[in-house]
Amino acid sequence: MKPPLSTSLLTITFLLLTVLIPSGCKQKGCTDKNALNYDNAAVENDGSCIYCETQVTTLLYFRTDIYDNNSNSQYYNVEIVSAAFSSDNLSYNYKTCGTDTCRAYLTMENFINKTIDFDCEIHLDSPMYYTYTTHITIPPNSTLNLGEINSVQSPINCGAPSGYIALRDTITYH
């Protein structure tokens, strides 16, 4: 005996609903836990994930040379040190990733075959406004990387600072 047509249609409809509805109800969204917009309820990744991106823009690079101006020195009027300032702007694509920051760096290179000791004032103008007095020791024929000497959180682009190094005392050699 053949089942009635209504029973067959009901069985086919039930089977179709059982197969189609669950697969059509998968919540779509970002399934990457490392993304800013991770959705823990999402089952299927829809390609909408967004991530933090960092951009570093070099703003300034300049060198200043330091000469021994002590007429009694064996290195009188000789370029003994070169100081290189650099600065950059660190910016993020979303505020939740970090705060935009202006950073300044300093490297000094000794050009002679003796260790150099001196006190100096390192000064940066706008937008960093930084003055720092320190003692510097640079081994013979080498480079001293002082690294990041200042940073300022900035909601806007920093612009390029200017700066200088002023000797505060007599240079000594050993």
N, C-alpha and C positions, 0 to 999 in steps of 0.2 A: 504494500500500500504506500502510496506516495504522500508525503506530508503536504498539508494545505499550503498554497502559495503565500499566504500571510505569514506562516511560520517560517518559511524559507527566507522571505524578505526580512523578517525580524532577526533571524540568525545572521544574515549577511550584514545588516546594519550594525548589529552588535559587534561583529568581528571588525568591521571597518572603524568603528568608533574606538574599539580597544587598541587598534594599531595606530591610528592617525592622531587621536587626541593627545596621548602622552608625548609623542614625538613633536607635536606642534606646540606644546606648552613649556618647552625647555626655556628657562629664562636666559636671555642673552645679555651680555655685558662684558666687562673687562675681568678676565680670570687670572691675570698675572698679579701675584701678591706684591711684586716690586713696583707696580704702577701706582701713581697718585690716586687714581680713581678705581682702585680694585673693588670689585663687588663680590662679596663672599656668597651671595645668593645666586650669582650667575653660574650657569652650568655650561653654556656655550659661549666661547669668545667671539665677540662681534667686531673685533678690530678697533675698538674705541679707546684702548689703553693709552694713557699719556704719561710721560716720564719727565723727570728733572733733566734739564740740559744746562750746562755751564759754559759761558763764553768768557774768554780772557782776551782783552784788547790792550795791546801795548800802547801806552800814552806818551812815554818819554824815554829817551836814552841820551845821556850826555856825559862827557868826560871832562874832568878838570885835573890839571897837573899840579903837583906840589914840588916846588924847587926849594932847595936849602938856600936861604938868603943870609946866612951867617957868614960874614966875610972871613972869619977865622976857621971855617970848616974846610976839610979837604974836598967836600962836595959842594962848595960854594957855587951857586948859580947853575947847579946840575939838576935835571929832572930826576928826582929820586923815587917818586910815587905817582901813580896814576889812579885816580878815584873815578869809578863809573857808577853813576846813579841810573836807576831805571824805575819806571813805575808802570802799573797796569790797573785796569778796571776789571774786577771779577763780577759778572752779572749772571743772573738766573732767569729762566723763562717763566717761572711761577714764584710768587712770594713765599709759598710754603717750602720751597727748595732751599732758601737761604736769603741772606741780606746782601744786596749789592755792596761791594767794598772796593775802596781805592787802596792800593798797596805800593810801598816804596822799598827799594832794595839798594844795597851799596856793596861794591866790591873794590878792594884796593890792591894794587900790584906794586911790589918792590922791585926796582930796576937795578939795584946794586948788590954787591956780594957780601953785605953785612946785614945783621938784624937792625931794624929801625924801630925806635921807640919815640912816641910823641903824644902830647895831649892835643885834642882838637875839638872844635865845635862843629857839629853837623847841623845844617839848617835847611829846612824845606819851607817854601812859601805856599800860598794858596794852591789847592784846597786843603792841604795836610797840616799846615802850620805846626811844624815840628822843630824843636831845637834840643840838641842833646850834646852834652860834653862828655867825652870819654877818653880813655887812654888806649892807644893803638900800638900793638907790637906786631911787626910783620917780619917773618924769617927771610933770610937772604934769597933773592931772586925767586920769590914766590908770590902767590896770590892769596889774600885774606878775604874770604867771603863772609861779610857781616850778615848776609841774608836779609830777611824782611826787617827793616828798621822802623817802619811805622805802617799802620793801616787805619783807615777811617771808614766807618759804615756810611754809605751814601745812597740816598734814594734816586740820585740823578748821576749822569756821567761825570766823572771826576775832573776831567781836564788835566792838562799836563802841568805839574808843579815845576817851579824853578828851585835851585838850591845852590849851596856852596859849602866848602869846608874851610874853616879858619884855624890855623895853628894857634895854640894857646901857650906854647912853651917851646923851649929849645929842643931841637931834634937831637937824639943821642944815637950813636952807632956802636955796635959791639959784635 
